[in-house]
Amino acid sequence: MSSSDSFGVPAPSRTSTPTDSTVVRGDTGLLRLALRLDAVATGAVGAAALIGCAALDSVLGLPVAFLAGIGAFLVLYALFVARVGSASAPNRKAVWAVIGSNLAWFALSVVMAAAGWLDPTGLGTVMIVVQAVAVLGFADIQLFGLRKARTSLA
């Protein structure tokens, strides 16, 4: 017998599977791997920025508060990406949120480096560009993994 609320509306089954429109179906192996690698790399960069913000300040020419804030954000974002990548059938909207966030991060990083915002050192500018290219690579692999999952159903 199924349960219902006080108005007699049946409660959703705990064993029901998500609809095809809410999750990525097909061969999600590459997509999930790309998400997990993204989470590990993002978490590592975030932890390094958060823990080493005082030491990195002078080397990269970026303010301690900026590095600490970015580091904290990246650690939290990495946890979200890890959660998305841990599902056997990842949530489609969450995957698109990760890809969109990665593309936005890439674009903002390139603008930041080109405009010289926060006046980074030469090494700081190089680090901004290198991590931007890595983030673009993750977005590209995630898009490829999403397409691969979709075409594996055909």
Secondary structure, 3 states (H helix, E strand, C coil): CCCECCCCCECCCCCCCCCCCCECCCCCHHHHHHHHHHHHHHHHHHHHHHHCHHHHHHHHHCCHHHHHHHHHHHHHHHHHHHHHHHCCCCEHHHHHHHHHHHHHHHHHHHHHHHHCCCCCCHHHHHHHHHHHHHHHHHHHHHHHHHHHHHHCCC
